[in-house]
């Protein structure tokens, strides 16, 4: 026998475990990607369903007819005048009104506003930059959430949808312009700057894009004042005198 250490080494190369590890990593990544795609697809389907419901609600509100005024109450017959022999009886005393301090309601008895809860949940998602989830919650709170839906569209870069919901907010809420400062809704200043600079870049790229100019006027009104917003809106109406959103915005700004 040969002493230890003098045996010839095997010429067969050792099998490396790297391909197996790489395969496991690739498979895990594919499964995670598939899960993400399925979740995005589910959220998109739910958002489309809620958008359809919103459109139906808006159409119903447009067709709503004001109820006719209630009929005038029938005139009550006058009581006969008392004869001289009959003594006049004083009217019965009215029952004492119940004191307001006696009316006590617990929070469970009053209940909570479901629309306010959905808006609150949507704002939580919005501040976490989960704009698709926030939009889904806002869809479930219309018509109180048109302005928040406009901001969600802005955050996702969908200018057309953002302007559509801003237009509905203008029609539904007389105080829409002062309802909220858009910057306050974003979780970070950097995220707000991203959205603002995206709209500004779109306006610089296409100066005739009226939708982006109206949206930029809304954002800039809250940090640069009415004069800056009015200048942008006048540019829009000079090109499109009948632009509905720009006209409403100018009316809200006042003289």
Secondary structure, 3 states (H helix, E strand, C coil): CCCCCCCCCCCCCCCCCHHHHHHHHHHHHHHHHHHHHHHHHHHHHHHHHHHHHHHHHHHHHHHCCCCCCCCCCCCCCCCCCCCCCCCCCCCCCCCCCCCHHHCCCCHHHHCCCHHHHHHHHHHHHHHCCCHHHHHHHHHCCCCCCHHHHHHHHHHHCCHHHHHHHHHHHHHHCCCHHHCCCHHHHCCCHHHHHHHHHHHHHHHHHCCCCHHHHHHHHHHHHHHHCHHHHHHHHHHHHHHCCCCHHHHHHHHHHCC
